[in-house]
Amino acid sequence: MTELYSAHPAMFKNRPFSFILSILLIPAFGLGILILLVWYLRCKSSRLIVNEKEILFEEGLLSKSRSEITLSSVRTVKVEQSFVNRIFGVGTIELYTAGDTPEIIAHGMPDPNKIRDII
């Protein structure tokens, strides 16, 4: 199957002020490096994949959680972006199938409107 979209959450674009603060904390006993390392691992342990038939969302580094939704069962795609998120082109994607609770919530995804258009 052809992947129409595949991405990990953006690190810097999602929280630019936290990134700058972490850089400033590097001289403080390497605390900034530890924060950046944990943050990097969290970003790389989540992935959203959209292909021709389904949407896959994987989370976790050592233990994995995987959600799969067929494109035909998606009823609502909600994109949330703050002002800063809109400037940097990232946002939160919420996918609803049935009911009031989202099946998938993906924070900090690059180009969220492209994902909405694909789905």
N, CA and C of each residue as an Amber inpcrd file, in Angstrom:
protein
   357
   0.8220000  -1.1900000   0.0000000   0.0000000   0.0000000   0.0000000
   0.8650000   1.2520000   0.0000000   0.3990000   2.2560000  -0.6550000
   1.1210000   3.5100000  -0.7610000   0.8130000   4.4030000   0.4290000
   1.8580000   4.9190000   1.0540000   1.6740000   5.8520000   2.1660000
   1.3940000   7.2440000   1.6180000   0.2600000   7.8030000   1.9990000
  -0.0930000   9.1510000   1.5860000   0.4980000  10.1910000   2.5440000
   0.6920000   9.7750000   3.8050000   1.2490000  10.6710000   4.8160000
   1.8880000   9.8070000   5.8970000   3.0560000  10.2080000   6.3280000
   3.7400000   9.5150000   7.4120000   4.6240000  10.5280000   8.1250000
   4.3950000  10.7090000   9.4400000   5.1840000  11.7060000  10.1670000
   5.1770000  11.4260000  11.6640000   6.2240000  11.8890000  12.3050000
   6.3290000  11.9230000  13.7520000   5.9410000  13.3310000  14.1910000
   5.5410000  13.5210000  15.4380000   5.2680000  14.8850000  15.9070000
   6.5150000  15.7660000  15.7920000   6.2950000  17.0080000  15.4400000
   7.4030000  17.9530000  15.3120000   7.8950000  18.3420000  16.7050000
   9.2100000  18.4310000  16.8470000   9.7720000  18.7380000  18.1540000
   9.8280000  20.2460000  18.3980000  10.6010000  20.9530000  17.6160000
  10.7680000  22.3920000  17.8160000   9.4980000  23.1620000  17.4670000
   8.8840000  22.8380000  16.3500000   7.7270000  23.5980000  15.8800000
   6.5340000  23.4980000  16.8250000   6.4080000  22.3740000  17.5110000
   5.2680000  22.1660000  18.3920000   5.3610000  23.0170000  19.6580000
   6.5640000  23.1470000  20.2180000   6.7630000  23.9310000  21.4410000
   8.0540000  24.7320000  21.3430000   8.0520000  25.8240000  20.5920000
   9.2950000  26.5750000  20.3960000   9.8310000  27.2100000  21.6770000
   8.9520000  27.6580000  22.5640000   9.4240000  28.2970000  23.7900000
  10.0500000  27.2780000  24.7410000   9.4960000  26.0720000  24.7950000
  10.0860000  25.0070000  25.6090000  11.4450000  24.5990000  25.0640000
  11.5650000  24.6070000  23.7540000  12.8400000  24.2620000  23.1250000
  13.9170000  25.2880000  23.5020000  13.5750000  26.5640000  23.4120000
  14.5260000  27.6250000  23.7550000  14.9020000  27.5420000  25.2340000
  13.9220000  27.2770000  26.0990000  14.2010000  27.1280000  27.5240000
  15.1380000  25.9470000  27.7870000  14.9320000  24.8370000  27.0750000
  15.8100000  23.6700000  27.2340000  17.2340000  23.9880000  26.8080000
  17.3820000  24.7450000  25.7330000  18.7200000  25.1490000  25.2730000
  19.3950000  26.0310000  26.3280000  18.6120000  26.9250000  26.9440000
  19.1710000  27.8010000  27.9740000  19.5560000  27.0260000  29.2430000
  18.9320000  25.8700000  29.4730000  19.2280000  25.0700000  30.6620000
  20.4110000  24.1170000  30.4870000  20.9890000  24.0750000  29.3040000
  22.1340000  23.1790000  29.0840000  23.3000000  23.5030000  30.0280000
  23.6530000  24.7590000  30.2420000  24.7560000  25.0300000  31.1720000
  24.4440000  24.6530000  32.6280000  23.1900000  24.4910000  32.9870000
  22.8050000  24.1600000  34.3620000  22.9110000  22.6450000  34.5750000
  24.1280000  22.1640000  34.7410000  24.4060000  20.7530000  35.0040000
  23.8820000  19.8080000  33.9210000  23.7600000  20.2950000  32.7130000
  23.3020000  19.4520000  31.6030000  21.8210000  19.1240000  31.6570000
  21.0740000  19.8370000  32.4600000  19.6410000  19.5770000  32.5920000
  18.9170000  19.7280000  31.2580000  19.3120000  20.7100000  30.4610000
  18.6830000  20.9350000  29.1600000  18.8890000  19.7710000  28.2200000
  20.0710000  19.1440000  28.2810000  20.3370000  17.9900000  27.4090000
  19.4320000  16.8250000  27.7880000  19.2410000  16.6120000  29.0700000
  18.3570000  15.5400000  29.5290000  16.9180000  15.7940000  29.0890000
  16.4530000  17.0220000  29.2310000  15.0950000  17.3790000  28.8040000
  14.9400000  17.1680000  27.3030000  15.9210000  17.6200000  26.5120000
  15.8500000  17.4530000  25.0580000  15.8760000  15.9820000  24.6560000
  16.6550000  15.1650000  25.3490000  16.7280000  13.7400000  25.0360000
  15.3930000  13.0450000  25.2830000  14.7790000  13.3120000  26.4380000
  13.4730000  12.7180000  26.7500000  12.4270000  13.1950000  25.7520000
  12.4510000  14.4720000  25.4370000  11.5050000  15.0520000  24.4870000
  11.6800000  14.4260000  23.1060000  12.9190000  14.2560000  22.6720000
  13.2070000  13.6470000  21.3690000  12.6790000  12.2130000  21.3110000
  12.9070000  11.4540000  22.3710000  12.4340000  10.0660000  22.3930000
  10.9060000  10.0020000  22.3740000  10.2470000  10.9220000  23.0590000
   8.7820000  10.9570000  23.0200000   8.2670000  11.2730000  21.6220000
   8.9210000  12.1990000  20.9360000   8.4970000  12.5560000  19.5800000
   8.7210000  11.3960000  18.6100000   9.8480000  10.7380000  18.7240000
  10.1610000   9.6410000  17.8040000   9.4030000   8.3540000  18.1180000
   8.7920000   8.2740000  19.2990000   8.0510000   7.0660000  19.6370000
   6.5930000   7.1250000  19.1920000   6.1510000   8.2430000  18.6410000
   4.7960000   8.3790000  18.0970000   4.8830000   8.5720000  16.5930000
   3.9390000   7.9670000  15.8750000   3.9450000   8.0800000  14.4160000
   2.5290000   7.9310000  13.8820000   2.1670000   8.8080000  12.9550000
   0.8770000   8.7560000  12.2800000   1.1160000   8.4130000  10.8200000
   0.4300000   7.3850000  10.3370000   0.5760000   6.9330000   8.9590000
  -0.8130000   6.8750000   8.3290000  -0.9540000   7.5010000   7.1760000
  -2.1970000   7.4320000   6.4170000  -1.8670000   6.7930000   5.0790000
  -2.5370000   5.6800000   4.7690000  -2.3620000   5.0630000   3.4540000
  -3.7060000   5.0280000   2.7380000  -3.7910000   4.2880000   1.6780000
  -4.9930000   4.3120000   0.8380000  -6.2430000   3.7750000   1.5240000
  -6.0700000   2.8840000   2.5060000  -7.2190000   2.2350000   3.1260000
  -7.4210000   2.5440000   4.5970000  -6.3390000   2.8770000   5.3110000
  -6.4770000   3.0240000   6.7570000  -5.5360000   4.0700000   7.3320000
  -5.7890000   4.3750000   8.5960000  -4.9720000   5.3080000   9.3620000
  -4.3760000   4.5180000  10.5230000  -3.0670000   4.6130000  10.6910000
  -2.3770000   3.9220000  11.7680000  -1.7340000   4.9610000  12.6800000
  -1.8700000   4.7570000  13.9770000  -1.2170000   5.6250000  14.9520000
  -0.5090000   4.7400000  15.9490000   0.8150000   4.8630000  16.0150000
   1.6360000   4.0570000  16.9010000   2.2480000   4.9510000  17.9690000
   2.2370000   4.4630000  19.1990000   2.8590000   5.1630000  20.3130000
   3.6620000   4.1740000  21.1300000   4.7520000   4.6480000  21.7010000
   5.5210000   3.8330000  22.6190000   6.8940000   3.5020000  22.0900000
   7.8220000   3.3660000  23.0270000   9.1980000   3.0400000  22.6790000
   9.4840000   1.5760000  22.9900000   9.2660000   1.1700000  24.2110000
   9.4820000  -0.2200000  24.5930000   8.2010000  -1.0380000  24.4840000
   7.1110000  -0.5140000  24.9970000   5.8180000  -1.1540000  24.8040000
   5.0390000  -0.3150000  23.7920000   4.4440000  -0.9640000  22.8270000
   3.7720000  -0.2620000  21.7280000   2.2610000  -0.2890000  21.8920000
   1.6440000   0.7940000  21.4840000   0.1980000   0.9000000  21.3740000
  -0.0940000   1.2880000  19.9290000  -0.9420000   0.5250000  19.2640000
  -1.2110000   0.7760000  17.8530000  -2.7130000   0.8380000  17.6310000
  -3.1680000   1.9330000  17.0260000  -4.5820000   2.1050000  16.6850000
  -4.7160000   2.1320000  15.1760000  -5.6880000   1.3960000  14.6680000
  -5.9550000   1.3600000  13.2330000  -7.4160000   1.7040000  12.9950000
  -7.6420000   2.5880000  12.0510000  -8.9970000   2.9760000  11.6680000
  -9.0710000   2.9440000  10.1480000 -10.0990000   2.3330000   9.5990000
 -10.2830000   2.3780000   8.1510000 -10.7950000   3.7620000   7.7670000
 -10.4020000   4.2200000   6.5960000 -10.7990000   5.5620000   6.1540000
 -12.3110000   5.6950000   6.0300000 -12.9770000   4.6150000   5.6640000
 -14.4290000   4.6850000   5.4790000 -15.1800000   4.8480000   6.8050000
 -14.5540000   4.4820000   7.9260000 -15.2360000   4.5970000   9.2200000
 -15.0130000   5.9440000   9.9100000 -14.1560000   6.7900000   9.3700000
 -13.9090000   8.1080000   9.9690000 -15.0960000   9.0240000   9.6720000
 -15.6730000   9.5740000  10.7410000 -16.8170000  10.4770000  10.5960000
 -16.4000000  11.9420000  10.6820000 -15.4600000  12.2370000  11.5790000
 -15.0610000  13.6240000  11.7940000 -13.5570000  13.6960000  11.9810000
 -12.9550000  14.7110000  11.3560000 -11.5450000  15.0110000  11.5610000
 -11.4880000  16.4190000  12.1290000 -10.9340000  16.5450000  13.3370000
 -10.8520000  17.8410000  14.0090000  -9.3940000  18.2620000  14.0890000
  -9.1030000  19.4830000  13.6460000  -7.7560000  20.0430000  13.7020000
  -7.7700000  21.2050000  14.6780000  -6.8810000  21.1470000  15.6660000
  -6.7480000  22.2420000  16.6330000  -5.3610000  22.8410000  16.5080000
  -5.3150000  24.1800000  16.3800000  -4.0440000  24.8970000  16.2670000
  -4.1360000  26.1940000  17.0550000  -3.1450000  26.4360000  17.8940000
  -3.0420000  27.7310000  18.5460000  -2.4060000  28.7060000  17.5530000
  -2.3020000  29.9480000  17.9490000  -1.6920000  30.9540000  17.0700000
  -0.2460000  30.5840000  16.7290000   0.5190000  30.1820000  17.7380000
   1.9170000  29.8000000  17.5150000   1.9930000  28.5440000  16.6520000
   1.0830000  27.5810000  16.8900000   1.0580000  26.3760000  16.0590000
   0.7650000  26.7110000  14.5970000  -0.1230000  27.6540000  14.3570000
  -0.4320000  28.0460000  12.9790000   0.7690000  28.6800000  12.3030000
   1.5340000  29.4760000  13.0510000   2.7330000  30.1010000  12.4880000
   3.7350000  29.0340000  12.0490000   3.9220000  28.0030000  12.8920000
   4.9100000  26.9600000  12.5990000   4.3460000  25.7850000  11.8020000
   3.0510000  25.7690000  11.5150000   2.4710000  24.7340000  10.6660000
   2.3070000  23.3820000  11.3330000   1.9810000  23.3650000  12.6260000
   1.7250000  22.1090000  13.3400000   0.3690000  22.2030000  14.0430000
  -0.1250000  21.0640000  14.5140000  -1.3920000  21.0770000  15.2270000
  -1.7550000  19.7040000  15.7470000  -2.8880000  19.6500000  16.4180000
  -3.4010000  18.4040000  16.9730000  -4.5100000  17.8820000  16.0700000
  -4.4400000  16.5850000  15.7570000  -5.4390000  15.9220000  14.9250000
  -6.2620000  15.0150000  15.8290000  -7.5780000  15.1250000  15.7540000
  -8.4760000  14.2290000  16.4670000  -9.3630000  13.5400000  15.4420000
  -9.4050000  12.2090000  15.5000000 -10.2020000  11.4260000  14.5630000
 -11.3360000  10.7380000  15.3090000 -12.5530000  10.9690000  14.8520000
 -13.7440000  10.3980000  15.4670000 -14.3710000   9.3990000  14.5010000
 -14.7940000   8.2550000  15.0260000 -15.5130000   7.2830000  14.1990000
 -16.9920000   7.3110000  14.5700000 -17.3060000   6.9600000  15.7960000
 -18.6830000   7.0080000  16.2870000 -18.6280000   7.4370000  17.7440000
 -19.5650000   8.2400000  18.1560000 -19.5760000   8.6750000  19.5500000
 -18.9240000  10.0260000  19.7290000 -18.7420000  10.3680000  21.0050000
 -18.2520000  11.7000000  21.3490000 -16.7780000  11.7360000  21.7050000
 -16.1310000  10.5990000  21.8180000 -14.7100000  10.5700000  22.1720000
 -13.8830000  10.2210000  20.9430000 -12.7670000  10.8980000  20.7550000
 -11.9320000  10.6080000  19.5780000 -11.2280000   9.2590000  19.7100000
 -11.1060000   8.5760000  18.6040000 -10.3910000   7.2980000  18.5620000
  -8.8830000   7.5330000  18.5860000  -8.4400000   8.5650000  17.8680000
  -7.0180000   8.8790000  17.7800000  -6.8280000  10.3660000  18.0670000
  -5.8640000  10.6830000  18.9280000  -5.4550000  12.0700000  19.1720000
  -3.9500000  12.1230000  18.9400000  -3.5420000  12.8810000  17.9360000
  -2.1220000  13.0140000  17.5920000  -1.7220000  14.4720000  17.7710000
  -0.9000000  14.7340000  18.7860000  -0.4560000  16.0980000  19.1090000
   0.7960000  16.4580000  18.3200000   0.8890000  17.7170000  17.9040000
   2.1130000  18.2440000  17.3030000   2.4460000  17.7280000  15.9140000
   1.4480000  17.3360000  15.1520000   1.7100000  16.7880000  13.8240000
   1.9630000  17.9100000  12.8110000   2.9970000  17.7480000  11.9750000
   3.2680000  18.7640000  10.9590000   2.2010000  18.7470000   9.8680000
   1.8390000  19.9190000   9.4090000   0.8710000  20.1240000   8.3270000
  -0.4540000  19.3880000   8.5770000  -1.1720000  19.7320000   9.6530000
  -2.4000000  19.0070000   9.9890000  -3.5230000  19.1850000   8.9750000
  -3.5550000  20.2980000   8.2800000  -4.6060000  20.4800000   7.2690000
  -4.4070000  19.5620000   6.0780000  -3.1770000  19.2080000   5.7760000
  -2.9100000  18.2370000   4.7150000  -3.4740000  16.8680000   5.1050000
  -3.3070000  16.4980000   6.3740000  -3.8510000  15.2340000   6.8580000
  -5.3780000  15.2440000   6.7160000  -6.0030000  16.3450000   7.1330000
  -7.4550000  16.4480000   7.0260000  -7.9130000  16.3190000   5.5730000
  -7.1910000  16.9580000   4.6550000  -7.5600000  16.8840000   3.2400000
  -7.4000000  15.4800000   2.6860000  -6.3820000  14.7690000   3.1130000
  -6.1580000  13.4040000   2.6370000  -7.2740000  12.4820000   3.1190000
  -7.6540000  12.6400000   4.3930000  -8.6920000  11.7770000   4.9680000
 -10.0420000  12.1510000   4.3980000
